Amino acid sequence: MKKTVQLTENVFLIDDFDLSMPERTGTYVLTEDKVTLIETSASPSIPYILEGLQTLGVSPADISYIIVTHIHLDHAGGAGLMLQHCPNAKVIVHPKGARHLADPSRLIMGAKAVYGDKFSQLFDPIVEIPEDRLMIKGEGDTLEISDKLTLKFLDTPGHANHHFSIYHPLANGIFTGDTAGIYYPQLDREGIEFYLPSTSPNQFDPEKMLHSMSRFQELGVKRIFFGHYGVSENPPEAFRQVESWLEVFIEEAKNVVMEEKHPEKQIEQITQKLYDKIKTHLTQRGLPDNHPIYELLYLDVNVSAMGLVHYLNKNTGGSK
């Protein structure tokens, strides 16, 4: 398993070892005239990105742009620290995310509320980004990074309101962050193609998510570059699975929220129900029940359960 791989012409993927896990979160490197990174993961991942760039023969001083699809810390938490290594770069962010990168105090507060004592280990340091080094891109905006390649930005809420996706016309691919869910290449090696939605708190909205995915489908993309993790060259199957599991996620969560009124217990029960369904699905397809992927799946489902509880309680008048 290589830490840095080439995916298509001038598009490389560096494994960020987010949460100390391989193939959890990745940084894409576009080696065009203006070298561009997409995603940084959290600050503990920056040494892995710098090592990956060295492998590619790219100096941090050569980087023109660092793009973050959204400001969740596993995608943008390391942007400020990375920028300190990149004297000529600007950070590109959604209009609704820029102020939180300039002043990350609310991001820090929110992450501490979720992760508690583990916050420092997972995310420190979260470095402010000077406003003059931020660049905002919104719906329909473009970014020319070589004579032959101009990236296009799409406003794609559903996972978060501060989320855009980036269309790469030469690869006929889209960098979807978390809007089109999560891809598990670890399972591909076991002969199982598998995708799940990412419904994490606190701006998850299923209707917006489905609408954003329909936009990707209308583009007719041949590749999806996922934040977690890697590239799929089978977008129709990815969209089909994410939509199908999204229905399951919401149905199971609704059943729990109707019966259980304490949010913490709701999260616990939804996590277990979804995890059991996913594990049954995978074991029926021949995956051993002690496969290491289950640890990552449990983690992903637990975060998704938090978002489902927040969404349902906000929209159905349940517990706040």
N, C-alpha and C positions, 0 to 999 in steps of 0.2 A: 504494500500500500504506500504510494508515493505521497509526500506532503504537498508537492506542487505538480500539477498536471496541465497539459495543453488540452483544451476542449474543442477549439475550432481555430481558424486562422486569427492570430493575434488576440486570442482570448484564453487566459490561463486562470486556474483556480488554486489558491493557497488554502491549505487546511489551517484554520485558526485555533484548533484545539480548545474551543470554547468549553468552559466547565471541565477542562482537562480531558475532554472526550474527543477522539478522532471522528471526523466526518459528522460533526455537529453543526458548525457554522463555518462559512467560507468567505474569503475575499476574492473577488474577481479582478484580474489585472488585464486591462486593454492596452496592448503595446502598440498604440498608434503614435502619430507624430506628437500628440499631446497625451502622454501616458496618463491613464485614468484608472483609479481604483473604484470598485463598487462594494460597499460595506467594509467595516473595520472590526466588527465584533466589539467586545469589551476590552478595556485596557490590558488585562493580562494576556491578551492575544497579540499585542503589538510586536513582541520579540519574534513570534512565528511569522508575522507578515514581513518583518525586516529580513528575516532569514530567507523567506521565499523569494523576495525581491532580489536578494543577492544571488540566489540560484539562477534567476532569470537574467542576471546581468543588468538589472535596473537599479540605478541610484535613486534614493529618496529625493534627491535634488532635482531629478528629471520629472517628477510627478507634477502634473498640472492641476488635476482635479481629484478630489475624494468625494464620491457620491454616496449618500446614505438613503436607502429607500424609505426609512422612517426612523424615528428617534428612540425606539426601544433600545435598551442598553446593550442587548446582544447583537445589535446591528450598528449602533452609532456611539456607544459608550466610550469607545477608544478613539473616536475621531479627533478630539482635542489633543490627546497624547501623540497620536500619529502625526498630526500637523506640526508638532514641534520638530519632527525629523524631516519635514518636507517644506523647506523655506520658500518654495515657489508655488505652492499649491493653494487652491481654494476649496472649501467644503461646500458641496451643493446639497440643498435640503428643500423639502416641501415648505410652502409658505406658512403652514400651521406649526412647523417644527423649529423654525429658525430661532425664535426667542429662547427656546429651551436649551439650545446648544450654546447660545451666548450667556445664558444664566441657567445652569443646570440644577439649581437648588431644588426645584419641584421634582425633577427626575430622581434626584438623590433621595429626597424624602419619600417618594413613592416606592422606590426600590428597597429602602430600609424597612418600610412597613411590610413588604412582602417577604424579604429575605432575612431580616433581623440580623443576628450575629454573623451570618455568612456574607453580609454585604461587602465588607472590605476585601475578603478573599476573592470574591467573584468579580468585583467591579472597580475597586480603587486603582489609580486615581481617575476621577472624572474631571477633565480639564476644560475650563471655559474656552470658547473659541471667540477671538476678537471679531466684532461685527464687520470690520472691513475685510475679513477673510471668509465671510459667508456669502454664498450666492444662492438666490432663491429661484427655483424653477417650478412652474405650475403647468396645468393642463395645456398641451399643445406646444409648449416651449421646446426649443431645440438646443443642441450643443455640438458644434463642429469640432471633432478631435483629429481629423485629418482631411486631406483634399477629397478623399473618397468615402468618408464615414461621418455622418451626422446623426447623433442620437436624438430620439424624440421622447418626451416625458408625457405620461398619462396620469391624471389624478385617479387613484384606484383605492378608495376607502373600502371598508368591510372588516379588515383586521384592525386598522387604526385610521383615524381621520387625517393624520399627518403622513399619509403614505402615498408615494407615487411609484410607478413602475417605468422602466426604461426600455424602449424598443430599439433593437440593434438591427437595422435593415440588411446589412451584409450577411449576418448569420441567420436572418429571419427568425430572431429569437427575442424573448422578453425577459428582463430581469424583474422578477415578481416579488422580491422580498418575501413576505409571509402571506400576501393576499391570495395566492393560489395554493396555499398549504405547504406541506412538508413532504419531501421525497426521501426515501430510505435506500440509498445505494447498497448498504450492507445486506439488505434483503435481496436485491437484484442478484448478488453473487450466489444466493441460495436458490435462484430460479423463481423468485417471487417479486413481481413489480408491485410496489405498494406506496400509496400516498394517503395522507390524512389532512383535514383542515386544521388551521391554527386559529383557535377562538379565544385567545388570551385577553385578559382585561386591559383597559376598561372601556374600549370603544368598539368592541366587536358588534357587528350588525350583519345578520345573515343575508338580508335583502341586498344591502350594498355589496357584500362579498360576491353574491351570485351575479349581480350586475357587472361588477368589475371583471369577473371571469368571462362573462359573455362578450365583453369588449376584447379580451385576449383571443377568444374564439373567432370573432369577426375579423381580426387581423390575419387569421390564417397562419399563425406562427408555427414553425417547424421545431422550435426548441424552447424549453422553459429553463431559465437559469434560476434555481431556487436559492433563497437565503440559507435554508437548511434542506438538503445539502446537495449541490452539484446540478448537473444538467440532465434533463430528460428529453429524449427525441421522440416521445410519444404523447404529445399534448392531449389528443382526444381521450386517451385512457386516464391521464392525470385529472382532467376536468371531470370525467365521469366518476372516478373514485371519490374525489373531494366532494362533489355534489351529493353523492350517495351517502358518504359518511357524515356529511353535515346534517342531513335529515335524521340520521341515527343519533347523532350528538344531541340535537335539539329535542327529539322525542324522549330519549332517556332522561335528559335533564328536566324536562317538563314534568315527567312522572314523579321524579324525586321532589321537586320544588312544591308540587301539589300536596305531598304527604308530610314533608319535613320542613319546619319553619326556621330552623337555626342555620344561618349561612355556612358556618364552618362544617356542620354535619352534612349539609347539602353538598359541599365541595367534596368531602370525603366519600360520600355515597356515589356521587356521579363519577368520580375518578375510578372507583372500584368497578362500577357497572360497565363503563366504557372499556376499561382495561381488560376485563373478563371477556367482553365481546370480541375485542381485537385479538386477544390471545387465542380464543377458540377459533377464530377465522384463520389465524396463521398456523396453528397446530394442525388444523384440518388440511392445510395445504402442505404439510410435511415438515414444518419448522420444529426443531426440538424445543421442548418447553424450558430448557435451561440456556437458550441462546442469549448472548450478552445484549442483543438489541432490546430485550424486554425492559432493561433498566432505563434506557433512553425513552422507550415508548411510555413507560409509566410517568416519567418526568413530563413529557409533552402533554399527556392526557390530563395530568394534574393541573398544569397551567391552563389548559383549555377549559377544564371544569370551573376554574375561578372565573373565567370570562363568561361562561354560560350562566353561572349563578348571578353574576352582576347584571347581565343583559336581561334575564328573565325577571329578576326582582325589580328591576327598573321599569320594565315594560308590562308587567302583569300585576303590579301593586303588591308584590310579596314583600319579604323582609328587605330592609335597606342595608 
